[in-house]
């Protein structure tokens, strides 16, 4: 289980940012961090937010590395394949 112990002042700042930001992605990421801080299991967080548990883990790791809100976290990339011609 991933645990984050935030100082009370840091948790309050993150909560204030969560409540005030208009950026839906940042809001979602902050919510993950705050839920882990409060002791919620990552599978429950994933279920609550409608994401995969690996997404929760990825964002917790990004937060621990200081990347939440600054550097995009790696996501799966679509691959392109050549299409066969539909006309003879």
C-alpha positions as CSV (number, residue, x, y, z in Angstrom):
1,X,0.0,0.0,0.0
2,X,1.3,3.4,-0.9
3,X,1.3,5.9,1.9
4,X,1.9,9.6,1.8
5,X,2.3,11.5,5.1
6,X,1.8,15.2,4.4
7,X,2.4,17.8,7.0
8,X,-0.9,19.5,8.0
9,X,0.1,22.8,6.3
10,X,0.9,21.0,3.0
11,X,-2.3,19.0,3.1
12,X,-4.3,22.2,3.6
13,X,-2.5,23.9,0.7
14,X,-3.1,21.0,-1.6
15,X,-6.8,20.9,-0.5
16,X,-7.1,24.7,-1.1
17,X,-5.6,24.3,-4.6
18,X,-7.9,21.3,-5.3
19,X,-10.9,23.4,-4.4
20,X,-9.8,26.5,-6.3
21,X,-8.3,25.2,-9.6
22,X,-10.2,25.3,-12.8
23,X,-7.8,22.7,-14.4
24,X,-9.7,19.4,-14.3
25,X,-6.5,17.3,-14.8
26,X,-4.7,19.0,-11.9
27,X,-7.8,18.7,-9.8
28,X,-8.0,15.0,-10.4
29,X,-4.3,14.5,-9.6
30,X,-4.6,16.5,-6.4
31,X,-7.6,14.5,-5.4
32,X,-5.6,11.3,-5.8
33,X,-2.8,12.6,-3.6
34,X,-5.2,13.8,-0.9
35,X,-7.1,10.5,-0.9
36,X,-3.9,8.5,-0.5
37,X,-2.8,10.9,2.3
38,X,-6.1,10.2,4.1
39,X,-5.4,6.4,3.9
40,X,-7.7,5.4,1.1
41,X,-6.5,2.2,-0.7
42,X,-5.5,2.8,-4.2
43,X,-8.0,0.3,-5.7
44,X,-10.8,2.2,-3.9
45,X,-9.5,5.5,-5.2
46,X,-9.4,4.0,-8.7
47,X,-12.9,2.8,-8.4
48,X,-14.2,6.1,-7.0
49,X,-12.5,8.1,-9.8
50,X,-13.2,5.7,-12.6
51,X,-9.5,5.2,-13.5
52,X,-7.2,2.1,-13.4
53,X,-5.3,1.5,-10.2
54,X,-2.0,1.9,-12.2
55,X,-3.1,5.4,-13.0
56,X,-3.4,6.1,-9.2
57,X,0.1,4.6,-8.7
58,X,1.6,6.6,-11.5
59,X,0.2,9.9,-10.1
60,X,1.4,9.1,-6.6
61,X,4.8,8.3,-7.9
62,X,4.8,11.6,-9.9
63,X,3.8,13.5,-6.8
64,X,6.6,11.9,-4.7
65,X,9.0,12.9,-7.5
66,X,7.7,16.5,-7.5
67,X,6.1,16.2,-11.0
68,X,2.4,16.8,-10.3
69,X,1.3,20.1,-11.9
70,X,4.6,20.6,-13.8
71,X,5.7,17.7,-16.0
72,X,3.3,15.5,-17.8
73,X,3.4,11.9,-16.6
74,X,3.9,9.3,-19.3
75,X,0.7,7.9,-20.7
76,X,0.1,5.1,-23.2
77,X,0.6,6.2,-26.7
78,X,-1.6,5.1,-29.6
79,X,0.2,3.3,-32.4
80,X,-0.5,3.9,-36.0
81,X,-0.6,1.1,-38.5
82,X,-0.7,1.3,-42.3
83,X,-4.1,0.8,-43.7
84,X,-4.8,-1.5,-46.5
85,X,-6.4,0.0,-49.5
86,X,-10.2,-0.6,-49.6
87,X,-10.3,0.0,-53.3
88,X,-9.1,-2.8,-55.5
